[in-house]
Amino acid sequence: MSNPFVRIVEPLDPKQPLKKFFNLSKLEDVRYARLPFSIRVLLEAAIRNCDEFLVKKGDVENILNWKVVQHKNVEVPFKPARVILQDFTGVPAVVDFAAMRDAVKKLGGDPEKINPICPADLVIDHSIQVDFNRRSDSLQKNQDLEFERNKERFEFLKWGSQAFKNMRIIPPGSGIIHQVNLEYLARVVMDQDGYYYPDSVVGTDSHTTMIDGLGVLGWGVGGIEAEAVMLGQPISMVLPEVVGYKLLGTPQPLVTSTDIVLTITKHLRQVGVVGKFVEFFGPGVAQLSIADRATIANMCPEYGATAAYFPVDDISIGYLMQTGRDKEKVMCTKKYLEAVGMLRDFKNSSQDPDFTQVVELDLHTVVPCCSGPKRPQDKVAVSDMKKDFETCLGAKQGFKGFQIAPDRHKSVVKFNFEGCDFELAHGSVVIAAITSCTNTSNPSVMLGAGLLAKKAVEAGLTVKPYIKTSLSPGSGVVTYYLRESGVMSYLSQLGFDVVGYGCMTCIGNSGPLPESVVEAITQGDLVAVGVLSGNRNFEGRVHPNTRANYLASPPLVIAYAIAGTIRIDFEKEPLGINASGRKIFLKDIWPTRNEIQAVERQFVIPGMFKEVYQKIETVNESWNALDAPSDKLYTWNPKSTYIKSPPFFDGLTLALQTPKTIEDAYVLLSFGDSVTTDHISPAGNIARNSPAARYLTSRGLTPREFNSYGSRRGNDAVMARGTFANIRLVNKFIDKQGPQTIHFPSGETLDVFDAAERYKQAGHSLIVLAGKEYGAGSSRDWAAKGPFLLGVKAVLAESYERIHRSNLVGMGVIPLQYLPGEDAGTLGLTGRERYTIVIPEKLKPQMNVQIKLDTGKTFHAIMRFDTDVELTYFHNGGILNYMIRKMAS
C-alpha cells in the first residue's frame, strides 16, 4: 500500500541522493496554513504512517480539519519518532519487556518480537542522592555510593541494552535526561530511512515537554504507554485544543526565566489547560533564548497542559550550532523546515495560526518570584515572601497553611552543630539546592548564580554550615562553563559544590539532614524550609523534615541560603553583615543582565558541548566494568530485592475475558483534591516502620541497605507495599496525616497495604474516591501498577491529570469521573458504603455507567475510556496484555 502524500524533492544535502518528505504545505490547502504549528507535527506523523493500516486517510483529513473538529473528541493516532526514558521509569519498562518475552514464549510466539521498533534512549539520572555535600570529594563519594546501592539495577539495564535492539543507555554521571535530550539527543528534523520529517518524542517522565522549547513536539506518557509505543503501537489521542499564549514586551533587567515560568504556571492553572496543547507566539518569544523557552516548556506538567510548544525559528537553529551539532545537518534542517512551512518568524504576525483560545502575558510585568510552600502554581512575589510565609504559618492546614498556634510563631530551638551553637525557627532554611534540568540547563541563571556567589564571597558573606547546600548540574557542560568562567570556586566557598549529575533534590533524593538539625525541627515542631531551583515542591517530596518548600531561581537559592531564613524582606533587610560591620543587601550583589550575557557569550561555546558529549557513553569507568548477561531471555534471580518478574501476565491466555461488573467494592481510601503521584507511589526514602521496610528486613536487609522506593521499581513486592505510603497522605477516613486507612469489616486502622491484603484475602474488590486533579505530578507508572496490585478496580474522581488517567487505562483500572456539578459531597458519599459499578456488555468511549450503593442510592459517572483504542486495552486487561496477545498471535 503506497503513501499518497509522499513528495520527492531535490536533496537538501548535495552529498546525498534524492530525499522524500511529506509536504502538505505545497498542496495549497488553506487549512494547513491556519493550523497551529504543533498540530502540523501531528499531521506529519499521521501522513508519515499513512501507508500502515494503523493510520487512515480519514485521520489525516481530521487533523487538517482541526479547527472544526477540535471540540468533538475526535480520535487520531500519533506515532512519535523517538522515546526517552529515565532509570526510575526505565527499569520497570525493561522488567516488563523481559517478562513480556517470557509470556510471548509461553503462548507459542517469538519472544524477540518484544523489541523497540523506534529509537529509545534511557538516561540514568534518578539514582544518585545527596549523601555527601560541602566537601571537594562530594561528587566522587556520591557516585561511588550510587554504584554500591544500584549495581544490580545497572547490570540489569546493561543487559537490556544488549538484549534489545534500538535501545541506548546513557550511563550514570552523564546528566539529567531532559537536558541531555536538549543538548545532544534531539534532532529537530529526522533523517531516516530515506525521509526527512520533524523530530517528535514521548518520554516516561512528565517533564519530557522541556524539548518543546527547541521546537521538538514532545510530552510525557506513562511507562506502560511508552512500552507500547516502543513496540510500534501509536498513541491514540483525542485531537487537542490549542491555547495560543502570546508573549509581548521585554523582561525587566532583574527578572530570570524562572520568574517567567512561575508566573506562566500560575496564570495557566487559572486559565485551565489540562489536556490541551499550549503554543507560544508573539514578538516576546523572540526575546527568549532556547534555554529560557526550555525552562518554560519544562514546567508544562505544573500548569497541566499536554505540551508547551515553541515552533522552530532562527534562534532554535542558532542553538543547534551553539551546542556543537553538525553544521551541514543543521543547514539541512533549516532548509527542510523552510520547504514545508514550519520555520517560524515570531515577529511576523501574518504567520500567526488559528488557536482555540488566546491569552497574553506582557513580559515586562513579570517580577522576581518564588512558588510555594506546597505547590508549583502558588506563586509569591519575592517582595511578599516574608509576609506570605507568616500568613501561611497560622492559616488552616492546606496548600497555603500549617495551622501553627499564634503563640508559637516565634518559637526558637537552640542546637549544636560541629561544636558551635545555632538557632532554628519557623522559616529557617535547612536545604538550599541548585538542582533540576528546569534551571541548570539555562546558562544565564547558572552564571547569574555564579556571579552572585562571587560578589557575596567578596563582600564577606557566608552560609551557615548546617544548611544542606548542593549543586547538581543537568550535564557536564554546566560544570565546564562555570569552571572556565571562574565562578566555580566562589560557589564552592558558599557550600555549593557539585554533588552529582542527576535529578537529586528535585525528586526527593536530597539525602539526610544532620541529626542535630532534625532533632531541633522535631523538638520545636518547626516549619523548616527547603529552597530549590526545581519544578515540584509537593508535600513530602523534597525531604520529610521540610514542611515548606519553595521553587526559586538559582541566584535566589543562594540568596536565601545566605540569609538562612525565608522570613526576610530583601528590600528592607540585609542578607548579612560582614566582618567590617557593613550591611550587605541583595541589590548590592545581584548581577546585571549585561554582566551575565557578557560572560555567557565568552564561555558557553560549541567546543564544550562537543567535548562533553563525544565521550558520554564511554566516560564512566564503573559502568564500563559492569558485567551483564548476554541471553535474550532474562534469568530472574529469586533472591533479588531489586529485580523481580512481575505478576501482571500470570495466567494470561490468548482468549479475551469479558469485563465484569464490579460487585460490592469497599473504598480503600477517600481523598480530597490534588492527590499527586508522589502521594500514590512515593519515590523517596523507605520509612523504617513501613510495610516495605518490614518486607526488606525479612529478606535480610538492614535500613542502610533499603535505598529508595524509586530505586526498587523493578520489584513489585516492594512497590505494592510502597503504594500510598507517603507520610503526608491525607485520607478522609483518618484524622491525621499518614499512610493508613480503616479496614471496614474489622474497624481496625491499618497500613494501607495491610488493609488491602485483608480485603484481597477475603475476595473483596476495592475502589478509591478522590477530588480534582487526581494523579497530578510525575508520570510514574507505579502510581497505576501499585493500586492494581492492591486490588483497586476503579478510581472515582472529579478530574484526572492526563498522564495518570492514561496509566490507569494501561493497567486496566477503570477511571470514573463524576458528572458535571457532582462530587462526593453533593452525592452525600462518605466512602463507608459498598459500591457496585455496572459494566454493560457494549461499551463506548466516555459513556455513563451506573453505580449502585448498598444503601440503596444509585447515581451515574463517566467511564473515562476516551477512545476506542482505550476500550480495546480495557477488554484485554490493559495495554501490555494487548501487546502480548498481538505479538504472540
Secondary structure, 3 states (H helix, E strand, C coil): CCCCCEEEECCCCCCCCCEEEECCHHHCCHHHHHCCHHHHHHHHHHHHCCCCCCCCHHHHHHHHCHHHHCCCCCEEEECCCEEEEEHHHHHHHHHHHHHHHHHHHHCCCCHHHCCCCCCEEEECCCCCCCCCCCCCCHHHHHHHHHHHHHHHHHHHHHHHHHHCCCEEEECCCCECHHHHHHHHHCCCEEEECCEEEECEEEECCHHHHHHHHHCCEEEECCHHHHHHHHCCCCEEEECCCEEEEEEECCCCCCCCHHHHHHHHHHHHHHHCCCCCEEEEECHHHHHCCHHHHHHHHHCHHHHCCCEEECCCCHHHHHHHHHCCCCHHHHHHHHHHHHHCCCCCCCCCHHHCCCCCEEEEEEHHHCCCEEECCCCCCCEEEHHHHHHHHHHHHHCCCECCECCCCHHHCCCEEEEEECCEEEEEECCEEEEEEECCHHHHCCHHHHHHHHHHHHHHHHCCCCCCCCCEEEECCCEHHHHHHHHHCCCHHHHHHCCCCECCCCCHHHHCCCCCCCHHHHHHHHHHCCCCEEEECCCCCCCCCCCCCCCEEEECCHHHHHHHHHHCECCCCCCCCCCEECCCCCEECHHHHCCCHHHHHHHHHHHCCHHHHHHHHCCCCCCCHHHHCCCCCCCCCCCCCCCCCCCCCCHHHCCCCCCCCCCCCEEEEEEEEECCCCCEHHHHCCCCECCCCCHHHHHHHHCCCCHHHCCECHHHCCCHHHHHHHCCCCCCCCCCCCCCCCCEEEECCCCEEEEHHHHHHHHHHCCCCEEEECCCCECECCCCCHHHHHHHHHCEEEEEECCECHHHHHHHHHCCCEEEEECCCCCHHHHCCCCCCCEEECCCCCCCCCCEEEEEECCCCEEEEEECCCCHHHHHHHHCCCHHHHHHHHHHC
